[in-house]
Amino acid sequence: MDFTLEVIPLPVSDIDRARDFYRDKVGFHVDIDQEVMPGMRIVQLTPPGSGCSLALGDGIWEMSPGEKPRPGSYQGLQLCVSDIKAAHAELVERGLDVSEPVQYTPDDGATFMYFKDPDGNGWSIQEYRRRVTEPLHKVLADLAARGQ
């Protein structure tokens, strides 16, 4: 049985503002923006090349038990790119307030940049150069073919 992580609900205070931010500033694709049942609007956005989306919604938190997270309370969400300098240039051109890339070591996977959404949810972007030659979808397909 495969268990795939495909959607992460994100707590925001204003769905339209968050949708516009992730679409216009970060470049996510809007997959869904509709009322999926009476009184429940869902906006689902997917980063380019990703198999995992964000879900923003009215009433989304009432569907599962537990306390509703506060807008801005998520920290450490992470995106990966194969070329952090190119990603930085693209995001700055889109108007995103993103930090300069920081290289912690010369190893692949050790360079990051950071930004926050309008509510303060914190993101990092990691450079993983290996993805140029080994896209994640191919790595996962190869592992599945080998039964791993």
C-alpha positions in Angstrom: 0.0 0.0 0.0 1.4 3.4 -1.0 0.8 6.3 1.3 1.5 9.5 -0.7 1.7 13.0 0.8 -0.3 15.0 -1.8 -2.1 17.8 0.1 -1.1 20.0 3.1 -3.8 22.2 4.6 -2.3 25.6 5.4 -3.8 28.0 8.0 -4.4 31.5 6.6 -6.5 34.4 7.6 -7.6 35.5 4.1 -8.1 32.8 1.4 -8.1 35.3 -1.5 -5.0 37.1 -0.3 -3.1 33.8 0.3 -4.3 32.4 -3.1 -3.0 35.6 -4.8 0.3 35.5 -2.9 1.1 31.8 -3.7 -0.1 32.2 -7.3 1.5 35.6 -8.2 4.5 35.8 -5.9 5.6 32.2 -5.6 4.3 30.8 -8.9 2.0 28.0 -7.7 -0.7 26.8 -10.0 -4.3 27.2 -8.9 -5.8 23.7 -9.3 -9.1 24.3 -7.6 -10.9 27.4 -6.4 -14.5 26.5 -5.7 -17.2 25.8 -3.2 -16.9 22.0 -2.9 -20.0 21.7 -0.7 -22.4 24.3 0.7 -20.3 26.7 2.9 -17.0 25.1 2.2 -14.6 26.8 -0.3 -11.4 25.1 -1.1 -8.4 26.6 -3.0 -5.8 24.1 -3.9 -2.4 25.2 -5.3 0.5 23.2 -6.5 4.2 24.3 -6.9 5.5 23.8 -10.4 6.9 20.2 -10.7 5.5 19.1 -7.3 3.3 16.1 -6.5 2.1 17.8 -3.3 -0.3 20.7 -3.1 -1.5 23.3 -0.5 -5.1 23.5 0.5 -6.7 26.7 1.8 -10.2 26.7 2.8 -13.2 27.8 4.9 -14.2 24.9 7.2 -11.3 22.7 6.2 -10.2 22.4 9.8 -13.6 21.2 11.0 -13.2 18.0 9.0 -10.6 16.6 11.3 -10.3 16.4 15.1 -8.1 18.6 17.0 -7.4 22.3 17.5 -7.5 24.6 14.5 -3.9 25.9 13.8 -3.5 29.7 13.9 -2.7 31.4 10.6 1.0 31.9 10.4 1.8 29.1 12.8 3.4 26.8 10.2 7.1 27.0 10.0 9.7 24.9 8.1 7.6 24.2 5.0 10.2 23.4 2.3 10.5 23.6 -1.4 13.4 22.1 -3.4 14.9 23.5 -6.6 17.8 22.4 -8.8 19.2 25.9 -9.2 18.8 28.3 -6.3 20.2 31.3 -8.1 17.8 31.0 -11.0 14.9 30.4 -8.5 15.9 33.5 -6.5 16.0 35.6 -9.6 12.5 34.3 -10.7 11.0 34.9 -7.3 12.5 38.4 -6.9 11.2 39.3 -10.4 7.7 38.1 -9.2 8.0 40.6 -6.3 8.6 38.0 -3.5 10.5 39.2 -0.5 12.9 36.2 -0.3 16.3 36.1 1.4 19.5 35.8 -0.5 20.6 32.2 -0.8 22.8 31.0 2.1 25.3 28.2 1.5 25.9 26.4 4.8 28.4 23.9 3.2 29.4 23.2 -0.5 27.5 19.9 -0.3 24.5 19.4 -2.5 21.4 20.2 -0.4 23.1 22.7 1.9 22.1 26.0 0.3 18.8 27.6 1.3 16.8 30.8 1.0 13.7 31.8 3.1 10.4 33.7 2.8 7.1 34.1 4.7 3.6 34.3 3.4 1.3 37.3 4.4 0.2 35.5 7.6 3.8 34.6 8.6 3.9 30.9 7.6 7.6 30.3 7.1 9.1 28.6 4.1 12.6 27.5 3.1 13.8 26.7 -0.4 16.6 24.2 -0.7 18.9 23.8 -3.6 19.2 20.1 -4.6 21.3 20.1 -7.8 20.9 16.3 -8.1 17.3 16.8 -9.3 18.6 18.0 -12.6 19.7 14.5 -13.5 17.5 12.6 -11.0 14.0 14.1 -10.9 12.1 12.9 -7.9 9.3 11.3 -9.9 11.9 9.1 -11.8 13.7 8.1 -8.5 10.4 7.1 -7.0 9.3 5.1 -10.1 12.7 3.3 -10.1 12.3 2.4 -6.5 8.8 1.2 -7.0 9.9 -0.9 -10.0 12.5 -2.6 -7.7 9.9 -3.2 -5.0 11.5 -0.8 -2.5 
